[in-house]
Amino acid sequence: MSSPSVYIKTYGCQMNKLDSALVTSALRAAGFSFTDNANEADVVLINTCSVRDHAEQRVLSHLGHLKHLKKTRPGLMVGVIGCMAQRLGEKLFQHEAVDLVCGPAQIPQIPQLLADALQEKKKTLAIKQKIRQTKKPEDQNLALEQFESAYGIEDRQLPGQAYVRVMHGCNRFCSYCVVPYVRGPEVCRPPTAIIEQIRKLADAGVKQVTLLGQTVNSYKYTAGEKTYCLADLLATASNIAGIEWLKFVTSYPAEEFLDEILQAMADSPKVCHYLHMPAQSGSDKILRAMSRHYTAAQYLELLDKARAIVPDIAVAGDFIVGFPGETEEDFQATIDLTRKAKYKNCFIFKYSPRPGTRADEKLQDNTSAEVKKRRNIELLAVQERISDELSRDFLGRQVKVLVEGLSKKAHLNLDQSSSERQLVGRTAEDWIVVFNGPISLAGQLAKVKITKTSPLTLFGQLC
C-alpha cells in the first residue's frame, strides 16, 4: 500500500510557516508523502492564523471547498491546526469537513494523530485547554524542544534559508492581540539547542537563518550564573561556518537588551542591518488603550538609538488603524510618527476585534468600516512616498542579494528558450530585488547593480 499523501495550506506569520515546515519534516520521516494538489491528497492540513478575522474567514472558505471535495472523496482526512484550532477547539467539528483539530503546542503529536485517525476513521482533538496558565507543563516543553531540534529544516520555498524559533508564546497581552491566548506564555529555548540547530542547518547548506519570537528581542535564558539574551545568540551564531546572514523578527519596542542587540548587529557583518519593530499607533492615548507600554516619543527615541549605533539600518513597522476610540487627531499622530520613523516598509491593518481579548470585551469597535478603509489607504500612501524616496538612494549602486528563485512574473519577461529567467532576491536590509539570471542562483548570494527603483522593489542587472 502506498503511503498517504498530504497537502498543507499555511496562513499567517513566519511562526506558522515554521510550524508547517516542522510538521512536513516530521511527516516525511513518518512515511507520509506530499502533493501540491489538494484534490490528489489523502490528508489536507490547514495551518491557521487567528490574528485577524479575515484570516479565519479565509480558512472557513477553504473548509467549504473541502466539504464539497469530501462528497466525491469520502476518505479524505481534513485537519485544522495552529492558532485558530487552539482558539475554537472542538467547535471546529461543527464544520462537517473537519476530522482533526490540533493546537500549536501539540504539533509534535501530529504524525501519530494522523496515523491513528486514518486507521480508526474518527475525529481527533488535541489542544491545550488552559492556554493562559503562566507556565507550560515540563513534558510539553520537552516535546516541543525535541520536535524543533529534530525537524528544523531548510525552507523549501526559499532555498538556502531557514527559520529557527528561539522562544514560544508571549507575555505582553496587548489588548487587541489573541496570540497569548492561542500560543500560551513565553518560554525561551536553551541557547545550546538553538546554536546546535543552526550548525546542522549550516552543514545542510543553509546560508540565512531568521531567529523567530513573538517578541524576539526579549529572549532571556538563565543557565547557572549566566543569563543569555538575543545578542549572545547572534554573536555565537555569527561564528558558525557557512552561515552568511542572520536576521530576527519581531521586536517589541523596549529598552531591555536593545543596546546589546544593536551592538551585535554593528559588530558582525553577518547580522543583517534590519529591524522590524511595530509601533501600532502614533497616539499615546491609543497606545495606552492597546496596552503598549511606551509612548510615541519613546518609540522614536529607540529608532534614533538604532540609527546611531547602526547608521544604515533599515526599519520596518506595523500599524493598526481604526482601533476603538481612534479619532482623526489620533490618526494624524500615526501619520506624523510614520513620517518621522522613515520606515523602508510598513504593514498596515484595519482593526479587527478578536474574541476573548480585552479590547473586544471592554472597548466598543466604534469606527466604521468606511473610515478604517480610508485611513488604511491614506497611511499606505504616506508610507509609499517614504519607501519611494528611500529606494531611490539605491539607483546605480551594487547590492548583495540572497536569491530566492523565480519572480512571480518570470514567465512574462524572457524568452523561455533562454537559460536566464527573471529572479527575485532580498538584500540584507530586506529590500526586494528583481533581476535576470540563471535559476541555478536560487539559494546563492549574488551581486546586482540597481538600474531602476519603485517604492517596494529594486530592479537591476547581475554583476
C-alpha positions as CSV (number, residue, x, y, z in Angstrom):
1,M,0.0,0.0,0.0
2,S,1.4,3.4,-0.9
3,S,2.0,6.0,1.8
4,P,-0.8,8.5,2.5
5,S,-0.2,11.8,0.6
6,V,-0.5,15.1,2.4
7,Y,-1.3,18.7,1.3
8,I,-0.5,21.5,3.7
9,K,-2.0,25.0,3.3
10,T,-0.5,27.7,5.6
11,Y,-2.0,31.0,6.6
12,G,-0.4,33.7,8.7
13,C,3.1,34.7,10.0
14,Q,6.6,33.2,9.9
15,M,5.7,31.2,13.1
16,N,3.0,29.3,11.1
17,K,5.4,28.8,8.2
18,L,7.9,27.3,10.5
19,D,5.3,25.1,12.2
20,S,4.3,23.8,8.7
21,A,7.9,23.1,7.8
22,L,8.4,21.2,11.1
23,V,5.2,19.2,10.5
24,T,6.2,18.4,6.9
25,S,9.6,17.2,8.0
26,A,8.1,15.0,10.8
27,L,5.5,13.5,8.5
28,R,8.1,12.7,5.8
29,A,10.1,10.9,8.5
30,A,7.0,9.0,9.5
31,G,6.5,7.8,5.9
32,F,3.9,10.2,4.6
33,S,4.4,11.6,1.1
34,F,3.4,15.1,-0.1
35,T,1.5,16.7,-3.0
36,D,1.0,20.2,-4.2
37,N,-2.6,19.5,-5.2
38,A,-5.3,19.2,-2.5
39,N,-7.5,17.3,-5.0
40,E,-5.0,14.4,-5.0
41,A,-4.3,14.3,-1.3
42,D,-5.4,11.7,1.2
43,V,-4.9,14.3,4.0
44,V,-5.3,18.1,3.9
45,L,-3.9,20.1,6.8
46,I,-4.7,23.7,7.1
47,N,-2.4,25.7,9.4
48,T,-4.3,28.6,10.6
49,C,-4.0,32.2,11.9
50,S,-6.3,34.0,14.3
51,V,-4.7,37.4,14.5
52,R,-7.4,38.9,12.2
53,D,-11.0,37.9,11.4
54,H,-10.1,38.0,7.7
55,A,-7.6,35.2,8.2
56,E,-10.2,33.0,9.9
57,Q,-12.8,33.7,7.2
58,R,-10.3,32.5,4.5
59,V,-9.9,29.2,6.4
60,L,-13.7,28.8,6.7
61,S,-14.0,29.4,2.9
62,H,-11.3,26.8,2.3
63,L,-13.2,24.3,4.5
64,G,-16.3,25.0,2.4
65,H,-14.4,23.9,-0.7
66,L,-13.1,20.8,1.1
67,K,-16.7,19.9,2.3
68,H,-17.7,19.6,-1.4
69,L,-14.5,17.7,-2.2
70,K,-15.2,15.1,0.5
71,K,-18.6,14.3,-1.2
72,T,-16.7,12.8,-4.1
73,R,-13.7,11.6,-1.9
74,P,-15.3,10.5,1.4
75,G,-12.0,9.0,2.6
76,L,-10.3,12.4,2.6
77,M,-8.9,13.4,6.0
78,V,-9.0,17.1,6.9
79,G,-7.1,18.6,9.8
80,V,-7.2,22.2,11.2
81,I,-4.0,23.0,13.1
82,G,-2.5,26.2,14.5
83,C,-3.9,29.3,16.3
84,M,-7.5,29.0,15.0
85,A,-7.6,25.4,16.1
86,Q,-6.5,26.4,19.6
87,R,-9.0,29.3,19.8
88,L,-12.1,27.4,18.6
89,G,-11.2,23.8,19.6
90,E,-13.9,21.3,19.3
91,K,-16.3,23.9,17.8
92,L,-14.5,23.3,14.5
93,F,-16.0,19.9,14.4
94,Q,-19.3,21.6,13.8
95,H,-17.9,22.0,10.3
96,E,-18.5,18.6,8.8
97,A,-15.3,18.7,6.7
98,V,-13.1,18.7,9.8
99,D,-11.7,15.4,11.2
100,L,-8.7,16.6,13.2
101,V,-8.1,19.7,15.4
102,C,-4.6,20.4,16.8
103,G,-3.2,23.5,18.6
104,P,0.3,24.9,18.2
105,A,1.6,23.3,21.3
106,Q,0.5,19.8,20.2
107,I,2.1,19.8,16.7
108,P,4.7,17.1,17.8
109,Q,1.7,14.7,18.1
110,I,0.5,15.2,14.5
111,P,2.2,12.2,12.9
112,Q,0.7,9.8,15.5
113,L,-2.6,11.7,15.5
114,L,-2.9,11.3,11.7
115,A,-1.9,7.7,11.7
116,D,-4.5,6.9,14.3
117,A,-7.2,9.0,12.7
118,L,-6.6,7.3,9.3
119,Q,-6.7,3.9,10.8
120,E,-9.7,4.4,13.1
121,K,-11.7,6.8,10.9
122,K,-12.7,9.0,13.8
123,K,-12.5,12.7,14.7
124,T,-9.5,13.7,16.8
125,L,-8.9,16.7,19.1
126,A,-5.5,17.8,20.6
127,I,-5.5,21.2,22.1
128,K,-4.2,22.7,25.4
129,Q,-7.3,23.6,27.5
130,K,-5.6,26.0,29.9
131,I,-3.5,28.0,27.4
132,R,-3.3,31.1,29.7
133,Q,-1.6,29.4,32.6
134,T,1.7,31.0,33.5
135,K,3.9,28.0,32.8
136,K,3.7,25.2,30.3
137,P,4.0,21.7,31.6
138,E,7.6,20.5,31.5
139,D,6.7,17.4,29.4
140,Q,5.1,19.7,26.8
141,N,8.2,22.0,26.8
142,L,10.4,18.9,26.3
143,A,8.3,17.6,23.5
144,L,8.3,20.9,21.6
145,E,12.1,21.3,22.1
146,Q,12.8,17.8,20.8
147,F,10.4,18.4,17.8
148,E,12.2,21.7,17.0
149,S,15.6,20.2,17.2
150,A,14.8,17.1,15.2
151,Y,12.8,18.5,12.4
152,G,14.1,22.0,11.8
153,I,15.0,22.1,8.0
154,E,15.7,24.5,5.2
155,D,12.7,26.4,3.8
156,R,11.6,24.5,0.7
157,Q,10.0,27.6,-0.8
158,L,13.1,29.8,-0.1
159,P,16.3,27.8,-0.9
160,G,19.3,28.5,1.3
161,Q,17.1,29.9,4.1
162,A,15.6,28.6,7.4
163,Y,13.7,29.8,10.4
164,V,14.8,28.9,13.9
165,R,12.4,29.6,16.8
166,V,14.1,31.0,19.9
167,M,11.0,31.2,22.0
168,H,7.4,30.2,22.2
169,G,4.4,32.3,23.3
170,C,4.1,35.8,24.6
171,N,3.6,37.6,27.9
172,R,2.7,41.1,26.7
173,F,-1.1,40.7,26.5
174,C,-1.6,43.7,24.2
175,S,-5.3,44.4,24.4
176,Y,-6.1,43.6,20.8
177,C,-3.9,40.5,20.4
178,V,-5.0,36.9,20.5
179,V,-1.5,35.4,20.4
180,P,-1.0,34.9,24.2
181,Y,-4.4,33.1,24.3
182,V,-3.5,30.7,21.5
183,R,0.2,30.2,21.8
184,G,0.5,30.5,25.6
185,P,3.0,32.1,27.9
186,E,6.6,33.0,26.9
187,V,9.1,30.1,27.1
188,C,12.7,30.6,25.8
189,R,14.6,27.7,24.3
190,P,18.1,26.8,25.6
191,P,20.8,28.6,23.7
192,T,22.8,25.4,23.3
193,A,19.8,23.8,21.4
194,I,19.4,26.8,19.2
195,I,23.0,27.0,18.2
196,E,23.2,23.3,17.6
197,Q,20.2,23.6,15.3
198,I,21.8,26.4,13.4
199,R,25.0,24.3,13.0
200,K,23.0,21.5,11.5
201,L,21.3,23.9,9.1
202,A,24.7,25.3,8.0
203,D,26.0,21.8,7.4
204,A,22.9,21.3,5.2
205,G,23.8,24.3,3.1
206,V,21.6,26.9,4.7
207,K,23.1,30.4,4.3
208,Q,20.5,32.6,6.0
209,V,18.8,31.9,9.4
210,T,16.0,34.0,10.7
211,L,15.5,33.8,14.5
212,L,11.8,33.9,15.4
213,G,9.9,35.0,18.5
214,Q,6.7,36.9,19.2
215,T,8.9,39.5,20.9
216,V,12.2,38.1,19.9
217,N,14.3,40.9,21.5
218,S,13.0,39.8,24.9
219,Y,14.7,36.4,24.7
220,K,16.3,35.6,28.0
221,Y,17.6,32.3,29.3
222,T,19.4,31.7,32.5
223,A,21.9,28.8,32.9
224,G,23.9,28.8,36.0
225,E,25.3,32.2,36.6
226,K,25.0,33.3,33.0
227,T,21.9,35.0,31.5
228,Y,21.8,34.8,27.7
229,C,20.0,37.4,25.6
230,L,19.4,37.6,21.8
231,A,22.7,39.4,21.3
232,D,24.5,36.3,22.7
233,L,22.7,34.1,20.2
234,L,23.6,36.4,17.3
235,A,27.3,36.6,18.3
236,T,27.7,32.9,18.7
237,A,25.8,32.1,15.5
238,S,28.0,34.5,13.6
239,N,30.9,32.2,14.2
240,I,29.3,29.3,12.5
241,A,30.9,28.5,9.2
242,G,28.5,28.5,6.3
243,I,26.0,31.0,7.8
244,E,26.2,34.2,5.8
245,W,23.3,36.2,7.1
246,L,21.3,36.3,10.4
247,K,18.0,38.1,10.8
248,F,15.5,38.2,13.7
249,V,11.8,39.1,13.9
250,T,9.7,40.5,15.5
251,S,11.0,43.1,18.1
252,Y,8.8,44.8,20.7
253,P,9.7,48.5,21.4
254,A,11.6,48.2,24.6
255,E,15.0,49.3,26.1
256,E,15.9,45.9,27.6
257,F,18.8,44.3,25.7
258,L,18.4,46.8,22.8
259,D,21.9,48.2,23.2
260,E,23.4,44.7,23.2
261,I,21.4,43.6,20.2
262,L,22.3,46.7,18.2
263,Q,26.0,46.3,19.1
264,A,25.9,42.7,17.9
265,M,24.5,44.0,14.7
266,A,27.2,46.6,14.3
267,D,30.0,44.2,15.3
268,S,29.2,41.3,13.0
269,P,28.9,41.5,9.2
270,K,26.6,38.5,9.3
271,V,23.9,40.2,11.4
272,C,21.6,41.9,8.9
273,H,21.0,45.6,9.4
274,Y,17.3,45.2,9.5
275,L,14.9,45.9,12.4
276,H,11.2,45.1,12.4
277,M,9.7,47.0,15.3
278,P,6.0,47.6,15.2
279,A,4.7,50.9,16.7
280,Q,0.9,50.0,16.1
281,S,-0.1,53.7,16.7
282,G,1.4,57.2,16.9
283,S,-1.1,58.3,19.5
284,D,-0.2,57.9,23.2
285,K,-3.9,57.6,24.1
286,I,-4.4,54.7,21.7
287,L,-1.1,53.1,22.7
288,R,-2.4,53.1,26.3
289,A,-5.7,51.6,25.2
290,M,-3.7,48.9,23.3
291,S,-1.7,48.1,26.4
292,R,1.6,49.0,24.6
293,H,4.0,50.1,27.3
294,Y,5.7,53.1,25.6
295,T,4.9,56.5,24.2
296,A,5.3,57.7,20.6
297,A,8.3,59.8,21.7
298,Q,9.9,56.8,23.5
299,Y,9.4,54.7,20.3
300,L,11.1,57.3,18.1
301,E,14.0,57.5,20.7
302,L,14.5,53.8,20.2
303,L,14.8,54.3,16.5
304,D,17.2,57.2,17.0
305,K,19.4,54.9,19.1
306,A,19.3,52.2,16.5
307,R,20.4,54.6,13.8
308,A,23.1,56.0,16.0
309,I,24.6,52.5,16.6
310,V,23.9,51.1,13.1
311,P,23.7,54.1,10.7
312,D,22.4,52.2,7.6
313,I,19.8,50.2,9.5
314,A,16.5,49.6,7.6
315,V,13.4,49.7,9.8
316,A,10.0,48.2,9.2
317,G,6.9,48.8,11.2
318,D,3.3,47.7,11.8
319,F,0.2,49.8,12.4
320,I,-3.4,49.2,13.3
321,V,-5.9,51.8,12.1
322,G,-9.4,52.2,13.4
323,F,-8.7,51.0,16.9
324,P,-11.6,51.7,19.3
325,G,-11.6,55.3,20.2
326,E,-9.2,56.4,17.5
327,T,-10.1,60.0,16.4
328,E,-8.9,61.9,13.4
329,E,-6.4,63.6,15.7
330,D,-5.1,60.2,16.8
331,F,-4.8,59.0,13.2
332,Q,-2.9,62.2,12.3
333,A,-0.5,61.4,15.1
334,T,0.1,58.0,13.5
335,I,0.8,59.7,10.2
336,D,3.3,62.0,11.9
337,L,5.1,59.1,13.5
338,T,5.3,57.3,10.2
339,R,6.9,60.3,8.6
340,K,9.4,60.7,11.4
341,A,10.2,56.9,11.6
342,K,11.1,56.7,7.8
343,Y,10.3,53.0,7.5
344,K,11.6,51.2,4.5
345,N,8.2,49.5,4.5
346,C,5.2,49.1,6.8
347,F,2.5,46.6,7.4
348,I,-0.9,48.3,8.0
349,F,-4.0,46.6,9.1
350,K,-7.6,47.6,9.8
351,Y,-8.6,46.8,13.4
352,S,-10.3,43.5,13.7
353,P,-11.9,42.6,17.1
354,R,-10.7,39.2,18.3
355,P,-12.9,37.3,20.7
356,G,-11.5,36.9,24.2
357,T,-9.1,39.8,24.1
358,R,-9.5,42.8,26.4
359,A,-10.2,45.2,23.6
360,D,-13.1,43.0,22.4
361,E,-14.5,42.6,25.9
362,K,-14.1,46.2,27.2
363,L,-13.9,48.5,24.2
364,Q,-16.5,49.3,21.6
365,D,-15.5,48.9,18.0
366,N,-16.9,52.3,17.1
367,T,-15.0,53.1,13.9
368,S,-16.9,52.4,10.7
369,A,-15.6,50.1,8.1
370,E,-15.5,53.0,5.6
371,V,-13.3,55.1,8.0
372,K,-11.0,52.2,8.6
373,K,-10.6,51.7,4.9
374,R,-9.9,55.4,4.2
375,R,-7.3,55.6,7.0
376,N,-5.7,52.4,5.8
377,I,-5.4,53.8,2.2
378,E,-4.2,57.2,3.4
379,L,-1.5,55.7,5.6
380,L,-0.4,53.3,2.9
381,A,0.0,56.3,0.6
382,V,2.2,58.1,3.1
383,Q,4.4,55.1,3.5
384,E,4.6,54.6,-0.2
385,R,6.1,58.0,-0.7
386,I,8.6,57.4,2.1
387,S,9.6,54.0,0.6
388,D,9.9,55.5,-2.9
389,E,12.2,58.2,-1.6
390,L,14.4,55.7,0.3
391,S,14.6,53.2,-2.7
392,R,15.9,55.9,-5.0
393,D,19.1,56.0,-3.0
394,F,20.0,52.6,-4.4
395,L,20.0,53.7,-8.0
396,G,23.3,52.9,-9.6
397,R,24.6,51.0,-6.6
398,Q,25.7,47.4,-6.3
399,V,23.9,45.3,-3.7
400,K,24.4,41.8,-2.5
401,V,21.2,39.7,-2.5
402,L,20.3,36.2,-1.4
403,V,18.4,34.8,-4.4
404,E,15.0,33.2,-3.6
405,G,14.2,31.9,-7.0
406,L,11.8,32.8,-9.9
407,S,9.9,36.0,-9.6
408,K,6.1,35.8,-9.8
409,K,6.2,37.3,-13.2
410,A,9.2,35.4,-14.6
411,H,7.2,34.0,-17.5
412,L,6.3,37.4,-18.8
413,N,9.7,38.9,-19.4
414,L,12.1,36.4,-21.0
415,D,12.4,34.0,-24.0
416,Q,11.6,30.6,-22.4
417,S,14.4,29.1,-24.5
418,S,16.9,31.3,-22.7
419,S,18.9,29.9,-19.8
420,E,18.1,33.1,-17.9
421,R,14.9,33.9,-16.0
422,Q,13.6,36.8,-14.0
423,L,14.7,36.1,-10.4
424,V,13.9,37.7,-7.1
425,G,16.1,38.1,-4.0
426,R,16.5,40.2,-1.0
427,T,19.3,42.4,0.4
428,A,20.5,42.1,4.0
429,E,18.3,45.1,4.7
430,D,15.3,43.1,3.3
431,W,14.8,45.1,0.1
432,I,13.3,43.1,-2.7
433,V,15.5,42.9,-5.8
434,V,14.3,41.7,-9.3
435,F,16.9,40.8,-12.0
436,N,17.6,38.4,-14.8
437,G,19.9,35.4,-14.2
438,P,20.1,31.6,-14.3
439,I,17.8,29.7,-11.9
440,S,20.8,27.9,-10.6
441,L,21.4,31.0,-8.5
442,A,18.5,30.2,-6.2
443,G,19.8,29.9,-2.6
444,Q,23.0,31.6,-3.5
445,L,24.3,35.1,-2.9
446,A,24.7,37.4,-5.9
447,K,25.7,41.0,-6.7
448,V,23.3,43.1,-8.6
449,K,23.6,46.7,-9.9
450,I,20.4,48.6,-9.4
451,T,19.1,50.3,-12.6
452,K,15.5,51.1,-11.6
453,T,13.5,51.6,-8.4
454,S,10.0,51.6,-7.2
455,P,8.6,52.0,-3.6
456,L,8.8,48.3,-2.7
457,T,11.1,46.8,-5.3
458,L,14.5,47.4,-6.7
459,F,15.3,46.3,-10.3
460,G,18.8,45.6,-11.6
461,Q,21.4,43.7,-13.6
462,L,23.5,40.8,-12.5
463,C,27.1,41.9,-12.0
